[in-house]
Amino acid sequence: MSKIKLPQIIGKIVDTYDSEDGINHIEGPNLPSRDRVVEITINFLNVLFPGYYEKQELSKGNITYYIWGKIAFIYHHLSGETLKSLQSTYGKQEKEKKLIERSIEITFTILNKIPKIREQLRGDVRAAYEGDPAAKSSDEIIVSYPGIEALAVYRVAHELHLLKVPLIPRIMTEYAHSKTGIDIHPGATIGENFFIDHGTGVVIGETTEIGNNVRIYQGVTLGALSIKKDATGKIERGKKRHPTIKDNVIIYSGATILGGETVVGENCIIGGNVWLTESIPPHTILINKAPELTQKKYL
């Protein structure tokens, strides 16, 4: 039997917590609960798409009661988790009462935006139906297309991001990422009638700007070029690093578009596996040359 005892092991682990290396959160303000934020996100999805994610049947007679329950849950818990997130960022600079008032104000603001978000999602579902001949109905799109779920979570998280809520928007979109394989940063700006077909491996960076009526396929990356550092050696933050995609653009699978100065003009088509780091004018089709194929008999 090993001579090393549990108290020794625990002592060695605890000793590592003395360093301020960015992976400890001891004696700091309570952070938002990831599990609770996921629950809030699921309740938002139930409100945005009532009758699709629940086992119970809904009728016009019980819809108001049902939505009351969901909104009450969101209000209570989102205001609480928002307070935690504000305290983690501004706790030493702001009075507790002011942070409480701000968290409640934010929660009411996002709840008031639900009709607008539902209208945006109606356009996104319509774009999916019109853009995919395999789609048989809106019901099929809502219950089975990962792009719609990822986009619904993003549209809520984006509104919270605009309200400068720390942590929670990113927890929301990373939950959607883990479920769908689609990684949309809540800071990205996405227009109306957006459709992500298939979706696996799609990455949309923080400062990406996407116009209206854009369609992208699996494996598309809208990312940054090499990250610049300032005079002190720290990476630059808060600057535009990701591309701008104008209206009516189609980007096929595996395409990679990089850089904050890269603009894809209106009505462009970007072919599969294209690597793009410079702007292209409107009405351009950009494709790779077909590779040479070698055919040999093996028998």
C-alpha positions in Angstrom: 0.0 0.0 0.0 1.2 3.5 -0.8 2.6 5.5 2.1 1.1 8.7 0.7 -2.1 9.5 2.7 -5.1 11.6 1.6 -4.2 14.5 3.9 -0.8 14.8 2.1 -2.5 14.8 -1.3 -5.1 17.3 -0.3 -2.4 19.6 1.2 -0.4 19.6 -2.0 -3.6 20.4 -4.0 -4.5 23.3 -1.6 -1.0 24.7 -1.8 -1.5 25.3 -5.6 -4.4 27.6 -4.7 -2.0 30.2 -3.2 -0.9 31.5 -6.6 -2.9 34.1 -8.5 -2.7 32.4 -11.8 -6.2 33.0 -13.2 -7.7 29.5 -12.5 -8.7 30.1 -8.9 -11.9 31.9 -7.8 -11.6 31.9 -4.1 -12.9 34.7 -1.8 -14.2 36.5 -5.0 -17.8 37.4 -5.7 -20.1 34.5 -6.5 -20.2 33.8 -10.3 -23.3 32.9 -12.3 -24.2 29.2 -12.1 -23.6 27.5 -15.5 -26.4 25.0 -14.7 -28.8 27.7 -13.9 -28.0 29.7 -17.0 -28.6 26.6 -19.0 -32.0 26.2 -17.4 -32.8 29.8 -18.2 -31.8 29.2 -21.8 -34.0 26.2 -22.1 -36.9 28.3 -20.7 -36.2 31.0 -23.3 -36.4 28.3 -26.0 -39.8 27.1 -24.6 -41.1 30.7 -24.8 -39.7 31.4 -28.2 -41.0 28.1 -29.6 -44.0 27.1 -27.4 -45.1 23.5 -27.9 -41.9 22.3 -29.6 -39.5 21.5 -26.8 -41.9 20.3 -24.0 -43.5 16.9 -23.6 -46.9 18.3 -22.6 -49.5 19.5 -25.1 -50.4 23.1 -25.3 -53.7 24.7 -26.1 -54.9 28.3 -26.4 -56.7 27.7 -23.2 -53.6 27.0 -21.2 -50.9 29.0 -23.1 -51.1 32.1 -20.9 -50.7 30.0 -17.7 -47.8 28.1 -19.4 -46.0 31.3 -20.4 -46.6 32.9 -17.0 -44.7 30.0 -15.4 -41.8 30.2 -17.9 -41.5 34.0 -17.7 -41.7 33.9 -13.9 -38.8 31.4 -13.8 -36.7 33.5 -16.2 -37.4 36.7 -14.3 -36.5 35.3 -10.9 -33.4 33.4 -12.0 -32.1 35.7 -14.7 -32.2 38.7 -12.5 -30.3 36.7 -9.8 -27.6 35.4 -12.2 -27.3 38.8 -13.8 -26.7 40.3 -10.4 -23.9 37.8 -9.8 -22.3 38.6 -13.2 -22.5 42.4 -12.5 -21.0 41.9 -9.1 -18.1 39.8 -10.5 -17.2 42.7 -12.8 -18.3 45.9 -11.1 -18.8 44.8 -7.4 -16.0 47.0 -6.0 -16.9 50.0 -8.1 -20.7 50.1 -7.7 -23.1 50.0 -4.7 -25.1 46.8 -4.2 -28.4 48.6 -4.5 -27.5 50.0 -7.9 -26.4 46.6 -9.2 -29.7 45.0 -8.0 -31.7 47.7 -9.8 -29.6 47.3 -12.9 -30.0 43.5 -12.9 -33.8 43.9 -12.7 -33.8 46.5 -15.4 -31.8 44.2 -17.7 -34.2 41.3 -17.1 -37.3 43.4 -17.9 -35.5 44.8 -21.0 -34.7 41.3 -22.4 -38.2 40.0 -21.6 -39.7 42.9 -23.5 -37.6 42.0 -26.5 -39.1 38.5 -26.8 -41.7 39.5 -29.4 -39.0 41.1 -31.5 -36.8 38.0 -31.2 -39.7 35.7 -32.2 -40.3 37.8 -35.3 -36.6 37.4 -36.2 -36.8 33.7 -35.7 -39.9 33.5 -37.9 -37.8 34.9 -40.7 -35.0 32.5 -39.9 -37.3 29.5 -40.1 -38.8 30.8 -43.3 -35.3 31.2 -44.8 -34.5 27.6 -43.8 -37.7 26.3 -45.5 -37.1 28.3 -48.7 -33.4 27.5 -48.8 -33.6 23.7 -48.2 -35.6 21.5 -50.6 -35.4 18.7 -48.0 -37.4 20.6 -45.5 -41.0 19.4 -45.4 -42.4 21.9 -42.9 -41.6 24.6 -40.3 -42.3 22.0 -37.6 -39.5 19.8 -39.0 -37.1 22.8 -39.1 -37.8 23.9 -35.5 -37.6 20.5 -33.8 -34.7 19.0 -35.8 -32.5 21.7 -37.4 -29.5 22.5 -35.2 -29.0 25.9 -36.9 -32.4 27.2 -35.7 -31.7 26.2 -32.1 -28.2 27.7 -32.2 -29.6 30.9 -33.8 -32.4 31.2 -31.2 -30.0 31.0 -28.3 -27.7 33.4 -30.1 -30.4 36.0 -30.6 -31.2 36.0 -26.9 -27.6 36.1 -25.9 -26.8 38.9 -28.3 -29.5 41.1 -26.7 -27.9 40.5 -23.3 -24.5 41.2 -24.8 -25.8 44.5 -26.1 -26.9 45.3 -22.5 -23.3 44.7 -21.4 -24.1 41.7 -19.3 -20.9 39.8 -18.5 -20.4 36.0 -18.7 -24.1 35.0 -19.2 -24.3 35.5 -23.0 -21.2 33.4 -23.5 -22.4 30.7 -21.3 -25.6 30.6 -23.3 -24.0 30.4 -26.7 -21.4 27.8 -25.5 -24.3 25.7 -24.3 -25.8 25.9 -27.8 -22.3 25.1 -29.2 -22.1 21.9 -27.1 -25.5 20.8 -28.3 -25.4 21.7 -32.0 -21.7 22.0 -33.0 -22.3 25.6 -34.1 -20.2 28.2 -32.4 -21.7 31.8 -32.6 -20.2 34.4 -30.4 -22.9 36.6 -28.8 -21.1 39.7 -29.9 -21.6 38.9 -33.6 -24.1 40.9 -35.5 -26.5 38.8 -37.7 -29.3 40.3 -39.9 -32.7 38.9 -40.8 -33.6 35.6 -42.6 -30.3 33.9 -41.7 -30.0 30.2 -42.5 -27.3 27.8 -41.4 -27.7 24.5 -43.3 -26.4 21.3 -41.6 -24.3 23.5 -39.3 -21.7 21.2 -37.9 -18.4 23.0 -37.4 -19.7 26.5 -38.2 -17.7 29.3 -36.4 -18.8 32.9 -36.3 -16.5 35.2 -34.4 -17.2 38.1 -32.0 -16.9 41.0 -34.4 -18.5 39.3 -37.5 -21.2 41.4 -39.2 -23.7 39.5 -41.4 -26.4 41.1 -43.4 -29.8 40.0 -44.4 -30.8 36.9 -46.4 -27.4 35.1 -45.9 -27.0 31.3 -46.1 -24.0 29.4 -44.9 -23.2 25.7 -44.8 -21.4 23.3 -42.5 -17.7 23.9 -41.7 -17.7 27.6 -42.5 -15.4 29.8 -40.4 -15.8 33.5 -40.2 -12.7 34.2 -38.1 -9.8 36.4 -37.4 -6.3 36.6 -38.9 -3.3 36.5 -36.6 -4.0 38.5 -33.4 -2.0 41.7 -33.1 -0.3 42.6 -29.8 0.2 46.0 -28.3 3.5 47.6 -27.1 3.3 45.6 -23.8 3.0 42.3 -25.6 -0.7 41.9 -24.7 -3.2 41.0 -27.4 -5.4 43.8 -28.7 -9.1 43.5 -27.6 -12.2 45.3 -28.7 -11.2 45.9 -32.3 -12.9 44.4 -35.4 -11.1 41.2 -36.2 -13.7 39.2 -38.1 -15.2 39.7 -41.6 -18.3 41.5 -42.9 -20.7 39.6 -45.0 -23.2 41.7 -46.9 -26.8 40.9 -47.9 -27.8 37.9 -50.0 -24.5 36.0 -49.8 -24.2 32.2 -50.0 -21.1 30.6 -48.4 -20.7 26.9 -49.1 -19.2 24.2 -46.9 -15.6 24.4 -45.6 -15.1 28.0 -46.7 -12.8 30.1 -44.4 -13.1 33.9 -44.4 -10.8 35.8 -42.2 -9.9 39.4 -41.1 -11.7 42.5 -39.8 -11.0 44.3 -43.1 -12.4 41.5 -45.3 -15.8 42.4 -46.8 -17.8 40.1 -49.0 -20.1 42.2 -51.1 -23.8 41.8 -51.8 -25.1 38.8 -53.8 -21.7 37.0 -53.7 -21.3 33.2 -53.8 -18.3 31.7 -52.0 -17.6 28.2 -53.1 -16.6 25.3 -50.9 -13.2 25.2 -49.2 -12.3 28.7 -50.4 -9.7 30.5 -48.2 -10.4 34.3 -48.3 -8.5 37.0 -46.6 -9.3 40.0 -48.8 -12.5 41.8 -49.8 -14.4 40.9 -52.9 -16.9 43.2 -54.8 -20.7 42.6 -55.0 -22.0 40.0 -57.5 -18.9 37.9 -57.5 -18.6 34.1 -57.6 -15.5 32.8 -55.9 -14.5 29.2 -56.4 -11.4 27.0 -56.3 -10.1 25.3 -59.4 -11.2 21.8 -59.7 -8.5 19.5 -58.4 -6.8 17.0 -60.8 -8.1 13.5 -60.1 -6.0 10.4 -60.6 -7.7 7.2 -61.5 -5.9 3.8 -61.2 -7.0 0.2 -61.2 -6.1 -1.7 -58.1 -7.0 -5.2 -59.2 
